[in-house]
Amino acid sequence: MDILIIAVLFNFLGSFVSLLGGIFLLWRKNWTKKITPLLIAFAAGTMLAVSFFDLLPEAFETIDELEISPSNIFNAVLFGLVVFFVIERFILWSHHHHSDNNKEAHPTIPLLIIGDTIHNFLDGVTIAATFLVSLPLGIVTSLAVGAHEIPQEIGDFGTMLHLGIGRKKVIIINIISALVSFIGVIIGFYVLSAGSYIIPILLGFAAGNFIYIAASDLIPEIHSSYKKEKAVSQTSFFLVGIILVYFAIYLLEGSR
């Protein structure tokens, strides 16, 4: 099967599942509040694991073939961190999964949509880049993106509902925003196919993206609760995310 079709398929699966999570909130809000902290912890574990177990090792392996300096990868990681800091700071993109009762903590609807649309586009480009490197890397990265998108969509749905947007309009807005990731996959695939030397730099950038989201958004969210029961369950899901990615990489690499 053509690699682009596979990348689009995995992007679709991630987007579809995350949208279902958000839609589920419309009818099962109380239950969703209970499961979201666990999903956040799982997403944080998967994103860190993919960054350090897969994206960065693949980036360094690829630069050997292309004769690119390792410092370029570290620069790309830092650039990824800075870009997403700027997105959060100035476009005010933020999930705020826990702040349902604090209206002032949420960004305005246009800014929320802009931030999520940019993020979805970059997710699509990242998925395309990883599938161009190898099928296992693409699958594992799609897993991490999907794991993060589920609590993100739940947070977005909750924010929009809290700010008075109707249910049907919320669904339409999030579907349109999610479709942008497909544009990212297609554009990323053709642009990166024409310039393979960009791929290891983009892998470093993606690692910086994942590390920033996990460290500045998801992990602080995990630490926002001081209840012992939540601490044990969230820590368990965080570790499960790391372990799952590790074994997924091991199994997929071994099958090549």
C-alpha positions as YAML, in Angstrom:
chain: A
units: angstrom
residues:
- id: 1
  name: MET
  ca: [0.00, 0.00, 0.00]
- id: 2
  name: ASP
  ca: [1.23, 3.49, -0.82]
- id: 3
  name: ILE
  ca: [2.88, 5.12, 2.20]
- id: 4
  name: LEU
  ca: [0.79, 8.29, 1.82]
- id: 5
  name: ILE
  ca: [-2.43, 6.27, 2.02]
- id: 6
  name: ILE
  ca: [-1.18, 4.55, 5.18]
- id: 7
  name: ALA
  ca: [-0.26, 7.91, 6.74]
- id: 8
  name: VAL
  ca: [-3.69, 9.36, 5.89]
- id: 9
  name: LEU
  ca: [-5.38, 6.24, 7.27]
- id: 10
  name: PHE
  ca: [-3.58, 6.45, 10.63]
- id: 11
  name: ASN
  ca: [-4.24, 10.18, 10.79]
- id: 12
  name: PHE
  ca: [-7.93, 9.49, 10.17]
- id: 13
  name: LEU
  ca: [-8.06, 6.85, 12.91]
- id: 14
  name: GLY
  ca: [-6.50, 9.25, 15.43]
- id: 15
  name: SER
  ca: [-8.79, 12.13, 14.46]
- id: 16
  name: PHE
  ca: [-11.89, 9.92, 14.44]
- id: 17
  name: VAL
  ca: [-11.24, 8.42, 17.88]
- id: 18
  name: SER
  ca: [-10.41, 11.82, 19.43]
- id: 19
  name: LEU
  ca: [-13.57, 13.39, 17.99]
- id: 20
  name: LEU
  ca: [-15.61, 10.50, 19.39]
- id: 21
  name: GLY
  ca: [-14.11, 11.25, 22.80]
- id: 22
  name: GLY
  ca: [-15.20, 14.87, 22.54]
- id: 23
  name: ILE
  ca: [-18.68, 13.94, 21.33]
- id: 24
  name: PHE
  ca: [-19.01, 11.43, 24.18]
- id: 25
  name: LEU
  ca: [-18.59, 14.38, 26.55]
- id: 26
  name: LEU
  ca: [-21.86, 15.81, 25.29]
- id: 27
  name: TRP
  ca: [-23.80, 12.90, 26.77]
- id: 28
  name: ARG
  ca: [-21.54, 11.49, 29.51]
- id: 29
  name: LYS
  ca: [-19.96, 14.55, 31.06]
- id: 30
  name: ASN
  ca: [-19.64, 13.21, 34.62]
- id: 31
  name: TRP
  ca: [-17.99, 9.97, 33.49]
- id: 32
  name: THR
  ca: [-15.70, 11.86, 31.11]
- id: 33
  name: LYS
  ca: [-14.46, 14.03, 34.00]
- id: 34
  name: LYS
  ca: [-13.35, 10.87, 35.79]
- id: 35
  name: ILE
  ca: [-11.52, 9.29, 32.84]
- id: 36
  name: THR
  ca: [-9.90, 12.45, 31.40]
- id: 37
  name: PRO
  ca: [-7.17, 12.73, 34.11]
- id: 38
  name: LEU
  ca: [-6.12, 9.16, 33.30]
- id: 39
  name: LEU
  ca: [-6.07, 9.88, 29.56]
- id: 40
  name: ILE
  ca: [-3.92, 12.96, 30.19]
- id: 41
  name: ALA
  ca: [-1.42, 10.92, 32.21]
- id: 42
  name: PHE
  ca: [-1.34, 8.22, 29.51]
- id: 43
  name: ALA
  ca: [-0.81, 10.84, 26.79]
- id: 44
  name: ALA
  ca: [2.07, 12.45, 28.73]
- id: 45
  name: GLY
  ca: [3.80, 9.08, 29.04]
- id: 46
  name: THR
  ca: [3.38, 8.19, 25.37]
- id: 47
  name: MET
  ca: [4.57, 11.58, 24.11]
- id: 48
  name: LEU
  ca: [7.74, 11.53, 26.22]
- id: 49
  name: ALA
  ca: [8.42, 7.90, 25.33]
- id: 50
  name: VAL
  ca: [8.01, 8.48, 21.59]
- id: 51
  name: SER
  ca: [10.30, 11.51, 21.79]
- id: 52
  name: PHE
  ca: [13.17, 9.75, 23.58]
- id: 53
  name: PHE
  ca: [12.72, 6.17, 22.38]
- id: 54
  name: ASP
  ca: [11.90, 6.81, 18.73]
- id: 55
  name: LEU
  ca: [11.89, 10.33, 17.27]
- id: 56
  name: LEU
  ca: [15.31, 11.44, 18.52]
- id: 57
  name: PRO
  ca: [17.10, 8.10, 17.89]
- id: 58
  name: GLU
  ca: [15.68, 8.03, 14.34]
- id: 59
  name: ALA
  ca: [16.72, 11.64, 13.79]
- id: 60
  name: PHE
  ca: [20.31, 10.88, 14.81]
- id: 61
  name: GLU
  ca: [20.41, 7.72, 12.68]
- id: 62
  name: THR
  ca: [19.14, 9.65, 9.67]
- id: 63
  name: ILE
  ca: [21.71, 12.45, 9.94]
- id: 64
  name: ASP
  ca: [24.54, 9.92, 9.59]
- id: 65
  name: GLU
  ca: [23.31, 9.12, 6.10]
- id: 66
  name: LEU
  ca: [22.78, 12.78, 5.16]
- id: 67
  name: GLU
  ca: [25.97, 14.14, 6.79]
- id: 68
  name: ILE
  ca: [24.09, 16.64, 8.96]
- id: 69
  name: SER
  ca: [25.63, 17.88, 12.20]
- id: 70
  name: PRO
  ca: [24.05, 16.47, 15.42]
- id: 71
  name: SER
  ca: [23.85, 20.03, 16.75]
- id: 72
  name: ASN
  ca: [21.15, 20.69, 14.14]
- id: 73
  name: ILE
  ca: [18.92, 18.13, 15.84]
- id: 74
  name: PHE
  ca: [19.35, 19.76, 19.25]
- id: 75
  name: ASN
  ca: [18.64, 23.14, 17.64]
- id: 76
  name: ALA
  ca: [15.47, 21.70, 16.10]
- id: 77
  name: VAL
  ca: [14.33, 20.36, 19.49]
- id: 78
  name: LEU
  ca: [14.83, 23.79, 21.06]
- id: 79
  name: PHE
  ca: [13.05, 25.43, 18.13]
- id: 80
  name: GLY
  ca: [10.11, 23.07, 18.61]
- id: 81
  name: LEU
  ca: [9.93, 23.99, 22.28]
- id: 82
  name: VAL
  ca: [10.07, 27.72, 21.50]
- id: 83
  name: VAL
  ca: [7.46, 27.57, 18.72]
- id: 84
  name: PHE
  ca: [4.91, 25.87, 20.93]
- id: 85
  name: PHE
  ca: [5.68, 28.22, 23.80]
- id: 86
  name: VAL
  ca: [4.91, 31.13, 21.45]
- id: 87
  name: ILE
  ca: [1.70, 29.45, 20.27]
- id: 88
  name: GLU
  ca: [0.53, 29.03, 23.86]
- id: 89
  name: ARG
  ca: [1.69, 32.46, 24.99]
- id: 90
  name: PHE
  ca: [0.47, 34.65, 22.16]
- id: 91
  name: ILE
  ca: [-2.28, 32.69, 20.43]
- id: 92
  name: LEU
  ca: [-3.46, 31.51, 23.85]
- id: 93
  name: TRP
  ca: [-3.89, 27.88, 22.82]
- id: 94
  name: SER
  ca: [-4.38, 25.88, 25.98]
- id: 95
  name: HIS
  ca: [-6.50, 22.91, 26.93]
- id: 96
  name: HIS
  ca: [-7.35, 23.75, 30.57]
- id: 97
  name: HIS
  ca: [-8.99, 20.38, 31.13]
- id: 98
  name: HIS
  ca: [-9.57, 21.15, 34.78]
- id: 99
  name: SER
  ca: [-10.92, 24.71, 34.68]
- id: 100
  name: ASP
  ca: [-14.61, 24.15, 33.85]
- id: 101
  name: ASN
  ca: [-15.63, 26.50, 36.63]
- id: 102
  name: ASN
  ca: [-13.22, 29.26, 35.71]
- id: 103
  name: LYS
  ca: [-14.46, 31.05, 32.62]
- id: 104
  name: GLU
  ca: [-11.61, 33.54, 32.58]
- id: 105
  name: ALA
  ca: [-9.05, 30.73, 32.25]
- id: 106
  name: HIS
  ca: [-10.31, 29.84, 28.77]
- id: 107
  name: PRO
  ca: [-9.22, 31.55, 25.57]
- id: 108
  name: THR
  ca: [-11.85, 33.09, 23.33]
- id: 109
  name: ILE
  ca: [-13.43, 30.77, 20.78]
- id: 110
  name: PRO
  ca: [-11.59, 32.23, 17.71]
- id: 111
  name: LEU
  ca: [-8.22, 31.93, 19.44]
- id: 112
  name: LEU
  ca: [-8.99, 28.40, 20.58]
- id: 113
  name: ILE
  ca: [-9.89, 27.39, 17.03]
- id: 114
  name: ILE
  ca: [-6.77, 29.06, 15.57]
- id: 115
  name: GLY
  ca: [-4.49, 27.38, 18.07]
- id: 116
  name: ASP
  ca: [-6.01, 23.93, 17.60]
- id: 117
  name: THR
  ca: [-5.99, 24.29, 13.82]
- id: 118
  name: ILE
  ca: [-2.27, 25.13, 13.79]
- id: 119
  name: HIS
  ca: [-1.60, 22.23, 16.13]
- id: 120
  name: ASN
  ca: [-3.60, 19.81, 13.97]
- id: 121
  name: PHE
  ca: [-1.73, 20.91, 10.86]
- id: 122
  name: LEU
  ca: [1.65, 20.37, 12.54]
- id: 123
  name: ASP
  ca: [0.47, 16.96, 13.80]
- id: 124
  name: GLY
  ca: [-0.30, 16.02, 10.20]
- id: 125
  name: VAL
  ca: [3.13, 17.15, 8.99]
- id: 126
  name: THR
  ca: [4.78, 15.18, 11.82]
- id: 127
  name: ILE
  ca: [2.87, 12.01, 10.93]
- id: 128
  name: ALA
  ca: [3.87, 12.37, 7.27]
- id: 129
  name: ALA
  ca: [7.55, 12.85, 8.19]
- id: 130
  name: THR
  ca: [7.65, 9.81, 10.45]
- id: 131
  name: PHE
  ca: [6.02, 7.52, 7.87]
- id: 132
  name: LEU
  ca: [8.59, 8.68, 5.31]
- id: 133
  name: VAL
  ca: [11.33, 7.47, 7.69]
- id: 134
  name: SER
  ca: [9.77, 4.09, 8.49]
- id: 135
  name: LEU
  ca: [6.41, 2.40, 8.96]
- id: 136
  name: PRO
  ca: [7.06, 1.53, 12.65]
- id: 137
  name: LEU
  ca: [8.03, 5.12, 13.47]
- id: 138
  name: GLY
  ca: [4.90, 6.42, 11.75]
- id: 139
  name: ILE
  ca: [2.63, 3.99, 13.61]
- id: 140
  name: VAL
  ca: [4.13, 4.73, 17.03]
- id: 141
  name: THR
  ca: [4.05, 8.49, 16.45]
- id: 142
  name: SER
  ca: [0.42, 8.28, 15.33]
- id: 143
  name: LEU
  ca: [-0.30, 6.42, 18.59]
- id: 144
  name: ALA
  ca: [1.20, 9.28, 20.62]
- id: 145
  name: VAL
  ca: [-0.63, 11.95, 18.61]
- id: 146
  name: GLY
  ca: [-3.92, 10.08, 18.96]
- id: 147
  name: ALA
  ca: [-3.42, 9.58, 22.71]
- id: 148
  name: HIS
  ca: [-2.92, 13.33, 23.13]
- id: 149
  name: GLU
  ca: [-5.76, 14.32, 20.81]
- id: 150
  name: ILE
  ca: [-8.41, 12.48, 22.86]
- id: 151
  name: PRO
  ca: [-8.11, 14.60, 26.05]
- id: 152
  name: GLN
  ca: [-7.47, 17.67, 23.88]
- id: 153
  name: GLU
  ca: [-10.75, 17.24, 22.02]
- id: 154
  name: ILE
  ca: [-12.58, 16.56, 25.28]
- id: 155
  name: GLY
  ca: [-11.10, 19.77, 26.68]
- id: 156
  name: ASP
  ca: [-12.03, 21.75, 23.58]
- id: 157
  name: PHE
  ca: [-15.60, 20.45, 23.57]
- id: 158
  name: GLY
  ca: [-15.96, 21.26, 27.27]
- id: 159
  name: THR
  ca: [-14.55, 24.77, 26.79]
- id: 160
  name: MET
  ca: [-16.86, 25.61, 23.90]
- id: 161
  name: LEU
  ca: [-19.93, 24.24, 25.67]
- id: 162
  name: HIS
  ca: [-18.98, 26.18, 28.80]
- id: 163
  name: LEU
  ca: [-18.75, 29.38, 26.75]
- id: 164
  name: GLY
  ca: [-22.24, 28.90, 25.33]
- id: 165
  name: ILE
  ca: [-21.62, 27.34, 21.89]
- id: 166
  name: GLY
  ca: [-24.38, 24.95, 20.77]
- id: 167
  name: ARG
  ca: [-23.67, 21.21, 20.55]
- id: 168
  name: LYS
  ca: [-24.09, 20.92, 16.78]
- id: 169
  name: LYS
  ca: [-21.88, 23.95, 16.16]
- id: 170
  name: VAL
  ca: [-19.21, 22.56, 18.52]
- id: 171
  name: ILE
  ca: [-19.12, 19.28, 16.57]
- id: 172
  name: ILE
  ca: [-18.90, 21.07, 13.19]
- id: 173
  name: ILE
  ca: [-16.09, 23.38, 14.40]
- id: 174
  name: ASN
  ca: [-14.02, 20.48, 15.71]
- id: 175
  name: ILE
  ca: [-14.54, 18.37, 12.59]
- id: 176
  name: ILE
  ca: [-13.36, 21.23, 10.36]
- id: 177
  name: SER
  ca: [-10.34, 21.84, 12.63]
- id: 178
  name: ALA
  ca: [-9.47, 18.13, 12.58]
- id: 179
  name: LEU
  ca: [-9.62, 18.03, 8.76]
- id: 180
  name: VAL
  ca: [-6.67, 20.44, 8.66]
- id: 181
  name: SER
  ca: [-4.45, 17.59, 9.89]
- id: 182
  name: PHE
  ca: [-5.11, 15.79, 6.59]
- id: 183
  name: ILE
  ca: [-3.85, 18.84, 4.73]
- id: 184
  name: GLY
  ca: [-0.74, 18.71, 6.92]
- id: 185
  name: VAL
  ca: [-0.20, 15.03, 6.07]
- id: 186
  name: ILE
  ca: [-0.51, 15.59, 2.31]
- id: 187
  name: ILE
  ca: [1.56, 18.79, 2.15]
- id: 188
  name: GLY
  ca: [4.16, 17.34, 4.50]
- id: 189
  name: PHE
  ca: [4.44, 14.15, 2.47]
- id: 190
  name: TYR
  ca: [5.11, 15.86, -0.86]
- id: 191
  name: VAL
  ca: [7.34, 18.62, 0.51]
- id: 192
  name: LEU
  ca: [9.46, 16.24, 2.59]
- id: 193
  name: SER
  ca: [9.66, 13.67, -0.22]
- id: 194
  name: ALA
  ca: [11.32, 16.33, -2.34]
- id: 195
  name: GLY
  ca: [13.83, 17.28, 0.39]
- id: 196
  name: SER
  ca: [14.72, 14.31, 2.60]
- id: 197
  name: TYR
  ca: [17.44, 16.32, 4.38]
- id: 198
  name: ILE
  ca: [14.64, 18.21, 6.16]
- id: 199
  name: ILE
  ca: [13.23, 15.04, 7.75]
- id: 200
  name: PRO
  ca: [15.75, 14.60, 10.63]
- id: 201
  name: ILE
  ca: [15.35, 18.30, 11.48]
- id: 202
  name: LEU
  ca: [11.58, 17.90, 11.50]
- id: 203
  name: LEU
  ca: [11.87, 14.81, 13.72]
- id: 204
  name: GLY
  ca: [13.83, 16.92, 16.22]
- id: 205
  name: PHE
  ca: [11.22, 19.65, 15.95]
- id: 206
  name: ALA
  ca: [8.44, 17.11, 16.57]
- id: 207
  name: ALA
  ca: [10.30, 15.77, 19.61]
- id: 208
  name: GLY
  ca: [10.52, 19.33, 20.97]
- id: 209
  name: ASN
  ca: [6.79, 19.70, 20.33]
- id: 210
  name: PHE
  ca: [5.94, 16.48, 22.19]
- id: 211
  name: ILE
  ca: [8.29, 17.25, 25.10]
- id: 212
  name: TYR
  ca: [6.86, 20.74, 25.50]
- id: 213
  name: ILE
  ca: [3.23, 19.56, 25.47]
- id: 214
  name: ALA
  ca: [3.96, 16.77, 27.96]
- id: 215
  name: ALA
  ca: [6.11, 18.90, 30.29]
- id: 216
  name: SER
  ca: [4.25, 22.23, 30.22]
- id: 217
  name: ASP
  ca: [0.64, 21.19, 29.66]
- id: 218
  name: LEU
  ca: [-0.01, 17.58, 30.58]
- id: 219
  name: ILE
  ca: [2.30, 16.94, 33.55]
- id: 220
  name: PRO
  ca: [1.23, 20.13, 35.41]
- id: 221
  name: GLU
  ca: [-2.34, 18.95, 34.84]
- id: 222
  name: ILE
  ca: [-1.45, 15.64, 36.48]
- id: 223
  name: HIS
  ca: [0.08, 17.46, 39.46]
- id: 224
  name: SER
  ca: [-3.01, 19.66, 39.89]
- id: 225
  name: SER
  ca: [-4.66, 16.98, 42.06]
- id: 226
  name: TYR
  ca: [-3.24, 16.02, 45.44]
- id: 227
  name: LYS
  ca: [-5.57, 13.11, 46.17]
- id: 228
  name: LYS
  ca: [-3.71, 9.88, 46.87]
- id: 229
  name: GLU
  ca: [-6.06, 7.74, 44.77]
- id: 230
  name: LYS
  ca: [-5.59, 9.98, 41.73]
- id: 231
  name: ALA
  ca: [-1.83, 10.09, 42.26]
- id: 232
  name: VAL
  ca: [-1.59, 6.29, 42.14]
- id: 233
  name: SER
  ca: [-3.91, 5.85, 39.15]
- id: 234
  name: GLN
  ca: [-2.43, 8.71, 37.11]
- id: 235
  name: THR
  ca: [1.13, 7.59, 37.80]
- id: 236
  name: SER
  ca: [0.16, 4.08, 36.70]
- id: 237
  name: PHE
  ca: [-1.32, 5.34, 33.43]
- id: 238
  name: PHE
  ca: [1.72, 7.56, 32.87]
- id: 239
  name: LEU
  ca: [4.04, 4.56, 33.23]
- id: 240
  name: VAL
  ca: [1.74, 2.36, 31.13]
- id: 241
  name: GLY
  ca: [2.02, 4.92, 28.31]
- id: 242
  name: ILE
  ca: [5.82, 4.74, 28.44]
- id: 243
  name: ILE
  ca: [5.91, 0.94, 28.64]
- id: 244
  name: LEU
  ca: [3.36, 0.53, 25.84]
- id: 245
  name: VAL
  ca: [5.38, 2.72, 23.49]
- id: 246
  name: TYR
  ca: [8.60, 0.88, 24.39]
- id: 247
  name: PHE
  ca: [7.13, -2.53, 23.55]
- id: 248
  name: ALA
  ca: [5.32, -1.20, 20.49]
- id: 249
  name: ILE
  ca: [8.64, 0.04, 19.12]
- id: 250
  name: TYR
  ca: [10.33, -3.25, 20.00]
- id: 251
  name: LEU
  ca: [7.67, -5.34, 18.29]
- id: 252
  name: LEU
  ca: [7.32, -3.14, 15.21]
- id: 253
  name: GLU
  ca: [11.08, -2.83, 14.70]
- id: 254
  name: GLY
  ca: [11.46, -6.59, 15.12]
- id: 255
  name: SER
  ca: [8.85, -7.24, 12.43]
- id: 256
  name: ARG
  ca: [10.72, -5.26, 9.77]
...
